Amino acid sequence: MASHTSGPTVIAPPAELPDWASRAVNLADPRLGAKILAASDDFFADASRMLNPEPAMFVPGKFDANGKWMDGWESRRKRVAGHDWALVKLGVAGSVRGFDVDTSHFVGNYPPAVSIEACVCDSDDVAVLQAACWTEILPASRMGPSRHHILESTDAGSVWTHLRVNMFPDGGIARLRVYGQANGKLAQAAPHELVDLIALENGGRPVGWNDASFGSSVTALLLPGRGLNMGDGWETRRRREPGNDWCVIQLGAPGVVEKIEVDTAFFKGNYPDRCSLQAAFVESGTDQSAVTQSLFWQTLLPEQALGMDAVHVFTEQVARLGPISHIRFNIFPDGGVSRLRLWGKTSG
């Protein structure tokens, strides 16, 4: 069937996230390695689209061989008993605090209810996974048309590797976000091994920030690889008052930093003029108390000039502070950064 368009593309609005979700990691992000392993049915729309980190879109008049093209996972209308499901491999094992089950643009074809189960398995084989021990972490929850459903997990403490998303009985989900915390393995790193102490897959996480008006979020700074475009990074609004922008990040495990990389990939007319880092070993307290104290932490990297669309590597400029657990990344006065790397050794 020929494809044609009529009318402008409609982009789904962002979710209004509670604090616990905005400070969590999307464990189902394909940039972390998350992927769909199998689905009972995805006749109308491939299940892999459900994990796309970009917001869901609706293209009027766009059709494919099976019907209306939809940006998400959509199964055919079920005419037998049962329900549809999809197996999701998380990008990194972690604890799950909650979800955004997004039905944006699915109006007469959303599922009446969705539930989610989780398991721990060292195999991606579908038969092995189907036979695994599954725990329901989201009971069957009512869905509505074209909206974000922010739902909390019933087990926020256990660590999981795979999810099974169930639609009752069929329908479509535009996007799935799985908000949690990566189970970093830096504690098992060899003492001499140089590792990225703040990488998401190693358990690094954003603690607080003053602004994230554009781009993905502060979390994007910690993703693997280089940014895919200017939207794949941390970008603040244009500052119209004195001061500078900043974010506070907790390392996956305490360590000693030897090398710092600041990547401004795709940021050309909007990269920060300069940057600096402060750091501390925080033994107790809350995220908010760490943010409050961060202004007075020691300097890990003095102010350094930045350039457009480049990886900046600093080694000799890094202060020898010993083991640290948190950093404050300052950009002057504002702008966008794609990735931040802190190469070092764990301190045990």
VEXKOL-911306 format. One line per field, with one value per residue (C-alpha): residue number from 1; x, y, z; residue in one letter; chain. Coordinates in nm, 4 decimals. Layout:
pos	NUM; ...;
east	X; ...;
north	Y; ...;
up	Z; ...;
code	A; ...;
unit	A; ...;
This chain:
pos	1; 2; 3; 4; 5; 6; 7; 8; 9; 10; 11; 12; 13; 14; 15; 16; 17; 18; 19; 20; 21; 22; 23; 24; 25; 26; 27; 28; 29; 30; 31; 32; 33; 34; 35; 36; 37; 38; 39; 40; 41; 42; 43; 44; 45; 46; 47; 48; 49; 50; 51; 52; 53; 54; 55; 56; 57; 58; 59; 60; 61; 62; 63; 64; 65; 66; 67; 68; 69; 70; 71; 72; 73; 74; 75; 76; 77; 78; 79; 80; 81; 82; 83; 84; 85; 86; 87; 88; 89; 90; 91; 92; 93; 94; 95; 96; 97; 98; 99; 100; 101; 102; 103; 104; 105; 106; 107; 108; 109; 110; 111; 112; 113; 114; 115; 116; 117; 118; 119; 120; 121; 122; 123; 124; 125; 126; 127; 128; 129; 130; 131; 132; 133; 134; 135; 136; 137; 138; 139; 140; 141; 142; 143; 144; 145; 146; 147; 148; 149; 150; 151; 152; 153; 154; 155; 156; 157; 158; 159; 160; 161; 162; 163; 164; 165; 166; 167; 168; 169; 170; 171; 172; 173; 174; 175; 176; 177; 178; 179; 180; 181; 182; 183; 184; 185; 186; 187; 188; 189; 190; 191; 192; 193; 194; 195; 196; 197; 198; 199; 200; 201; 202; 203; 204; 205; 206; 207; 208; 209; 210; 211; 212; 213; 214; 215; 216; 217; 218; 219; 220; 221; 222; 223; 224; 225; 226; 227; 228; 229; 230; 231; 232; 233; 234; 235; 236; 237; 238; 239; 240; 241; 242; 243; 244; 245; 246; 247; 248; 249; 250; 251; 252; 253; 254; 255; 256; 257; 258; 259; 260; 261; 262; 263; 264; 265; 266; 267; 268; 269; 270; 271; 272; 273; 274; 275; 276; 277; 278; 279; 280; 281; 282; 283; 284; 285; 286; 287; 288; 289; 290; 291; 292; 293; 294; 295; 296; 297; 298; 299; 300; 301; 302; 303; 304; 305; 306; 307; 308; 309; 310; 311; 312; 313; 314; 315; 316; 317; 318; 319; 320; 321; 322; 323; 324; 325; 326; 327; 328; 329; 330; 331; 332; 333; 334; 335; 336; 337; 338; 339; 340; 341; 342; 343; 344; 345; 346; 347; 348;
east	0.0000; 0.1408; 0.2377; 0.1449; 0.1081; -0.1486; -0.1285; 0.1541; 0.3225; 0.2045; 0.4632; 0.3425; 0.3837; 0.6355; 0.5193; 0.4877; 0.7178; 0.7174; 1.0491; 1.1246; 1.0946; 1.2782; 1.5831; 1.5777; 1.7355; 1.5250; 1.6446; 1.4553; 1.6590; 1.8035; 2.1051; 2.1851; 2.1329; 1.7635; 1.5744; 1.2599; 1.3344; 0.9920; 0.6263; 0.3135; 0.1910; 0.3023; 0.1094; 0.0343; 0.3435; 0.6777; 0.7249; 1.0768; 0.9281; 0.7941; 1.1474; 1.2397; 1.3854; 1.2270; 0.8683; 0.5961; 0.4688; 0.1559; 0.1821; -0.1608; -0.2196; 0.0819; 0.0020; 0.2014; 0.1123; -0.0872; -0.2756; -0.2262; 0.1352; 0.1612; 0.4631; 0.4706; 0.3809; 0.0405; -0.1053; -0.3953; -0.7481; -0.7579; -1.0342; -0.9343; -0.8866; -0.5695; -0.3699; -0.0674; 0.2770; 0.6290; 0.9594; 1.1956; 1.5626; 1.6658; 1.9712; 2.1329; 2.0156; 1.8579; 1.5847; 1.2575; 1.0745; 0.8027; 0.6920; 0.5526; 0.3156; 0.2465; -0.0535; 0.0024; -0.1866; -0.3575; -0.7197; -0.9498; -0.6768; -0.5138; -0.5279; -0.7917; -0.5290; -0.1557; 0.0471; 0.4238; 0.6213; 0.9950; 1.2551; 1.6273; 1.7761; 2.1238; 1.9827; 1.7971; 1.6588; 1.2819; 1.2051; 1.4338; 1.2776; 0.9213; 1.0081; 1.1745; 1.0259; 0.8311; 0.7168; 0.4371; 0.5667; 0.2785; -0.0681; -0.3151; -0.3679; -0.6375; -0.5250; -0.6755; -0.6506; -0.3495; -0.1870; 0.1093; 0.0351; 0.2876; 0.2696; 0.4796; 0.6283; 0.5143; 0.8776; 1.1284; 1.4054; 1.4808; 1.7152; 1.5761; 1.7159; 1.4022; 1.0386; 0.7236; 0.4698; 0.1140; -0.1708; -0.5238; -0.6343; -0.4634; -0.3996; -0.1151; 0.1449; 0.3386; 0.6274; 0.7470; 0.9810; 1.1161; 1.2374; 1.4885; 1.8497; 2.1190; 2.2846; 2.6432; 2.9212; 3.2089; 3.2517; 3.3799; 3.6236; 3.9917; 4.1787; 4.4080; 4.1298; 4.0475; 3.6677; 3.4127; 3.3029; 2.9834; 2.8563; 2.4902; 2.5764; 2.8192; 2.5573; 2.6212; 2.3143; 2.2137; 2.1312; 2.0241; 2.0518; 1.9413; 1.8071; 1.7495; 1.5268; 1.6443; 1.7892; 1.7195; 1.8126; 2.1135; 2.0919; 2.2012; 2.5460; 2.6063; 2.4851; 2.7243; 2.8774; 2.8703; 2.5494; 2.3320; 2.2294; 2.1936; 1.8895; 2.0950; 2.2651; 2.2172; 2.1306; 2.0179; 1.8247; 2.0017; 2.1029; 1.9884; 2.1162; 2.4521; 2.5797; 2.6236; 2.4444; 2.5340; 2.4422; 2.5403; 2.6164; 2.6790; 2.9472; 2.8599; 3.1151; 3.3710; 3.6895; 3.9957; 3.9646; 4.2575; 4.1043; 3.8002; 3.6313; 3.3803; 3.2135; 3.0249; 2.9190; 2.6678; 2.6733; 2.8166; 2.6533; 2.5381; 2.8246; 2.9401; 3.2258; 3.3963; 3.3464; 3.4783; 3.4230; 3.4057; 3.4012; 3.3628; 3.3331; 2.9805; 2.9371; 2.5759; 2.2781; 2.0144; 2.0344; 1.9151; 2.1809; 2.4474; 2.3227; 2.3242; 2.6811; 2.8149; 2.8832; 3.1598; 3.3243; 3.6912; 3.7947; 3.8564; 3.9019; 3.9659; 3.7814; 3.8702; 3.7802; 3.5500; 3.5025; 3.2260; 3.1494; 3.4616; 3.5871; 3.7933; 4.0327; 4.1856; 4.4507; 4.7246; 4.4631; 4.2791; 4.3443; 4.4511; 4.1757; 4.1758; 3.8532; 3.5316; 3.1667; 2.9977; 3.0824; 2.9367; 2.9715; 2.9648; 2.9180; 2.9764; 2.7467; 2.5057; 2.4800; 2.4882; 2.7147; 2.6664; 2.8632; 3.0755; 3.3276; 3.5226; 3.7909; 3.9433; 3.9895; 3.7514; 3.8706; 3.6972;
north	0.0000; 0.3362; 0.5757; 0.9428; 1.2205; 1.4923; 1.7461; 1.8222; 1.5591; 1.5713; 1.5166; 1.3821; 1.6219; 1.5243; 1.3561; 1.5570; 1.3426; 1.3222; 1.3768; 1.0050; 0.9564; 1.2715; 1.1665; 0.8036; 0.6257; 0.4860; 0.1264; 0.0499; 0.2973; 0.1297; 0.3587; 0.1537; -0.1700; -0.2322; -0.4206; -0.6146; -0.9873; -1.1142; -1.0180; -1.2284; -1.0043; -0.6769; -0.6910; -0.3191; -0.1661; -0.3213; -0.3653; -0.2191; 0.1269; 0.1213; 0.1783; 0.4675; 0.7447; 1.0121; 1.1238; 0.9412; 1.1051; 1.0808; 1.1271; 1.1918; 0.9950; 0.7652; 0.3999; 0.0829; -0.2606; -0.3550; -0.0310; 0.2979; 0.3532; 0.3993; 0.5043; 0.2369; -0.1283; -0.2299; -0.5782; -0.6893; -0.7209; -1.0408; -1.2836; -1.5654; -1.5960; -1.4621; -1.1406; -0.9933; -0.9574; -0.8379; -0.9447; -0.6570; -0.6888; -0.3981; -0.2051; -0.2774; -0.4768; -0.2538; -0.1809; -0.0453; 0.2381; 0.2882; 0.3331; 0.5637; 0.3572; 0.6082; 0.5642; 0.8914; 0.8929; 0.5615; 0.6671; 0.3843; 0.1226; 0.1501; -0.1529; -0.1376; -0.2555; -0.3265; -0.5245; -0.5752; -0.8693; -0.8930; -1.1655; -1.2253; -1.4366; -1.4730; -1.5718; -1.3818; -1.7019; -1.6643; -2.0222; -1.9904; -1.6581; -1.7859; -2.0648; -1.8277; -1.7260; -1.4045; -1.1544; -0.9067; -0.5576; -0.3671; -0.5164; -0.4845; -0.1101; 0.0762; 0.2623; 0.5667; 0.7106; 0.9149; 0.9929; 0.9229; 0.6775; 0.7294; 0.4176; 0.2983; -0.0481; -0.2725; -0.3872; -0.1045; -0.2894; -0.5999; -0.6042; -0.7260; -0.8027; -0.8581; -0.7453; -0.8908; -0.6266; -0.7575; -0.5856; -0.6990; -0.8140; -0.6277; -0.2775; -0.0320; 0.1339; 0.4266; 0.4298; 0.2456; 0.4113; 0.2073; 0.4394; 0.2947; 0.2725; 0.0702; -0.2005; -0.0922; -0.3475; -0.1152; -0.2853; -0.5884; -0.3866; -0.4680; -0.2024; -0.1206; -0.1075; 0.2314; 0.2678; 0.5418; 0.6122; 0.7977; 0.5893; 0.4907; 0.1266; 0.1521; 0.2957; 0.6679; 0.8877; 1.2547; 1.3906; 1.7472; 2.0294; 2.3879; 2.3657; 2.1179; 2.3122; 2.1482; 1.8160; 1.4827; 1.5513; 1.5474; 1.1668; 1.1867; 1.3028; 0.9536; 0.7449; 0.5248; 0.6453; 0.9922; 1.1896; 1.1141; 1.4762; 1.8062; 1.6712; 1.3869; 1.5715; 1.8188; 2.1703; 2.4637; 2.7743; 3.0978; 3.2546; 3.6161; 3.6737; 3.6400; 3.2969; 2.9652; 2.6349; 2.3129; 1.9540; 1.7166; 1.3517; 1.0540; 0.8089; 0.4415; 0.3710; 0.5879; 0.6254; 0.8296; 1.0307; 1.0345; 1.1658; 1.3752; 1.3975; 1.6679; 1.6064; 1.8903; 1.6781; 1.8652; 2.1734; 2.4460; 2.7828; 2.6833; 2.5067; 2.6429; 2.8897; 2.7116; 2.4316; 2.3202; 2.0314; 2.0155; 1.6945; 1.5431; 1.2148; 1.2232; 0.9733; 1.0454; 1.2686; 1.3073; 1.4103; 1.7567; 1.7956; 1.6912; 1.9553; 2.2209; 2.1395; 2.1027; 2.4747; 2.4397; 2.1205; 2.1144; 2.1852; 1.8707; 2.0500; 2.4273; 2.6290; 2.5091; 2.6601; 2.4534; 2.4459; 2.3413; 1.9815; 1.8263; 1.5849; 1.7714; 1.5531; 1.6694; 1.4747; 1.7028; 1.9579; 1.7081; 1.7696; 1.4702; 1.4769; 1.1072; 0.9060; 1.0936; 0.9877; 1.2938; 1.5677; 1.9061; 1.9842; 2.3588; 2.5151; 2.8875; 3.0556; 2.8092; 2.5843; 2.2199; 1.9222; 1.5815; 1.3473; 1.3606; 1.0887; 1.0474; 0.7869; 0.6532; 0.3594; 0.2424; 0.2930; -0.0117;
up	0.0000; -0.0943; 0.1814; 0.1708; 0.4227; 0.4762; 0.7539; 0.9949; 1.2103; 1.5729; 1.8473; 2.1835; 2.4777; 2.7460; 3.0635; 3.3839; 3.5954; 3.9735; 4.1480; 4.1821; 3.8068; 3.6961; 3.8997; 3.7855; 3.4886; 3.2037; 3.2190; 2.8961; 2.6907; 2.3774; 2.4099; 2.7208; 2.5294; 2.6044; 2.3353; 2.2558; 2.2478; 2.1385; 2.1158; 2.0858; 1.8052; 1.6496; 1.3243; 1.3000; 1.4635; 1.5545; 1.9282; 1.9094; 1.8494; 2.2058; 2.3415; 2.1118; 2.3338; 2.1138; 2.1878; 1.9966; 1.6811; 1.4683; 1.0922; 0.9350; 0.6188; 0.6613; 0.5918; 0.5360; 0.3987; 0.7104; 0.7668; 0.9495; 1.0505; 1.4280; 1.6298; 1.8995; 1.9541; 1.8181; 1.7905; 1.5729; 1.7146; 1.9177; 1.8203; 2.0602; 2.4339; 2.5931; 2.5800; 2.4030; 2.5575; 2.4821; 2.6388; 2.7170; 2.8017; 3.0227; 2.9103; 3.2445; 3.5437; 3.8044; 4.0535; 3.9156; 4.0891; 3.8316; 3.4716; 3.2090; 2.9950; 2.7217; 2.4893; 2.3001; 1.9666; 2.0469; 2.0806; 1.9729; 1.9836; 2.3280; 2.5627; 2.8401; 3.0907; 3.1171; 3.3695; 3.3937; 3.5298; 3.6000; 3.6316; 3.6700; 3.3933; 3.2437; 2.9042; 2.6316; 2.4835; 2.4611; 2.5682; 2.8695; 2.9644; 2.9303; 3.1747; 3.4240; 3.7572; 3.6994; 3.9622; 3.8980; 3.9755; 3.8154; 3.8664; 3.5809; 3.5554; 3.3665; 3.0558; 2.8883; 2.5386; 2.4273; 2.7615; 2.9854; 3.2672; 3.5486; 3.7652; 4.0597; 4.0921; 4.3768; 4.4228; 4.4147; 4.5961; 4.3905; 4.0917; 3.7577; 3.4119; 3.1996; 3.1871; 3.0367; 2.9330; 2.9093; 2.7206; 2.8063; 2.5617; 2.2749; 2.1427; 2.1263; 2.3507; 2.2074; 2.4540; 2.7638; 3.0126; 3.3045; 3.5793; 3.8211; 3.9239; 3.7500; 3.9554; 3.8920; 3.9140; 3.9988; 4.3351; 4.1416; 3.9280; 3.9676; 4.1726; 3.8787; 3.6171; 3.4650; 3.4476; 3.3856; 3.7417; 3.6446; 3.3500; 3.3822; 3.3268; 3.6190; 3.8535; 3.8118; 3.8564; 3.8523; 4.1969; 4.1186; 3.8651; 3.8233; 3.4683; 3.1865; 2.9500; 2.6280; 2.5177; 2.6823; 3.0464; 3.2744; 3.2517; 2.8880; 3.0035; 3.1441; 2.8479; 2.6456; 2.3208; 2.1715; 2.1350; 1.8332; 1.7776; 1.9613; 2.1480; 2.2959; 2.5806; 2.8637; 2.7464; 2.9593; 2.8608; 2.7718; 3.1016; 3.1371; 3.4901; 3.6709; 3.7682; 3.5944; 3.5386; 3.7184; 3.7949; 4.0764; 3.9971; 4.2239; 4.1135; 4.0729; 4.3468; 4.5283; 4.3296; 4.2405; 3.9180; 3.6753; 3.3524; 3.2614; 2.9209; 2.8282; 2.4913; 2.3192; 2.0182; 1.7963; 2.0206; 1.7964; 1.8613; 2.2082; 2.3845; 2.7232; 2.7193; 3.0106; 3.2605; 3.5976; 3.8394; 4.2166; 4.4176; 4.7641; 4.9472; 5.0891; 5.3723; 5.4695; 5.4050; 5.1366; 4.7721; 4.8689; 5.1369; 4.8840; 4.6400; 4.9129; 5.0160; 4.6605; 4.6236; 4.8835; 4.7581; 4.6583; 4.3001; 4.0980; 3.7650; 3.7503; 3.4864; 3.1368; 2.7995; 2.5792; 2.2031; 1.9672; 1.8715; 2.0272; 2.2931; 2.5524; 2.7525; 3.0805; 3.2731; 3.4075; 3.5139; 3.7389; 4.1102; 4.3198; 4.5804; 4.6675; 4.6769; 4.5933; 4.5721; 4.4148; 4.1656; 4.0775; 3.7064; 3.6395; 3.2956; 3.2352; 3.1828; 3.0138; 2.7081; 2.6081; 2.6734; 2.5144; 2.7416; 3.0576; 3.1499; 3.4736; 3.4205; 3.7382; 3.9735; 4.2418; 4.5979; 4.7500;
code	M; A; S; H; T; S; G; P; T; V; I; A; P; P; A; E; L; P; D; W; A; S; R; A; V; N; L; A; D; P; R; L; G; A; K; I; L; A; A; S; D; D; F; F; A; D; A; S; R; M; L; N; P; E; P; A; M; F; V; P; G; K; F; D; A; N; G; K; W; M; D; G; W; E; S; R; R; K; R; V; A; G; H; D; W; A; L; V; K; L; G; V; A; G; S; V; R; G; F; D; V; D; T; S; H; F; V; G; N; Y; P; P; A; V; S; I; E; A; C; V; C; D; S; D; D; V; A; V; L; Q; A; A; C; W; T; E; I; L; P; A; S; R; M; G; P; S; R; H; H; I; L; E; S; T; D; A; G; S; V; W; T; H; L; R; V; N; M; F; P; D; G; G; I; A; R; L; R; V; Y; G; Q; A; N; G; K; L; A; Q; A; A; P; H; E; L; V; D; L; I; A; L; E; N; G; G; R; P; V; G; W; N; D; A; S; F; G; S; S; V; T; A; L; L; L; P; G; R; G; L; N; M; G; D; G; W; E; T; R; R; R; R; E; P; G; N; D; W; C; V; I; Q; L; G; A; P; G; V; V; E; K; I; E; V; D; T; A; F; F; K; G; N; Y; P; D; R; C; S; L; Q; A; A; F; V; E; S; G; T; D; Q; S; A; V; T; Q; S; L; F; W; Q; T; L; L; P; E; Q; A; L; G; M; D; A; V; H; V; F; T; E; Q; V; A; R; L; G; P; I; S; H; I; R; F; N; I; F; P; D; G; G; V; S; R; L; R; L; W; G; K; T; S; G;
unit	A; A; A; A; A; A; A; A; A; A; A; A; A; A; A; A; A; A; A; A; A; A; A; A; A; A; A; A; A; A; A; A; A; A; A; A; A; A; A; A; A; A; A; A; A; A; A; A; A; A; A; A; A; A; A; A; A; A; A; A; A; A; A; A; A; A; A; A; A; A; A; A; A; A; A; A; A; A; A; A; A; A; A; A; A; A; A; A; A; A; A; A; A; A; A; A; A; A; A; A; A; A; A; A; A; A; A; A; A; A; A; A; A; A; A; A; A; A; A; A; A; A; A; A; A; A; A; A; A; A; A; A; A; A; A; A; A; A; A; A; A; A; A; A; A; A; A; A; A; A; A; A; A; A; A; A; A; A; A; A; A; A; A; A; A; A; A; A; A; A; A; A; A; A; A; A; A; A; A; A; A; A; A; A; A; A; A; A; A; A; A; A; A; A; A; A; A; A; A; A; A; A; A; A; A; A; A; A; A; A; A; A; A; A; A; A; A; A; A; A; A; A; A; A; A; A; A; A; A; A; A; A; A; A; A; A; A; A; A; A; A; A; A; A; A; A; A; A; A; A; A; A; A; A; A; A; A; A; A; A; A; A; A; A; A; A; A; A; A; A; A; A; A; A; A; A; A; A; A; A; A; A; A; A; A; A; A; A; A; A; A; A; A; A; A; A; A; A; A; A; A; A; A; A; A; A; A; A; A; A; A; A; A; A; A; A; A; A; A; A; A; A; A; A; A; A; A; A; A; A; A; A; A; A; A; A; A; A; A; A; A; A; A; A; A; A; A; A;
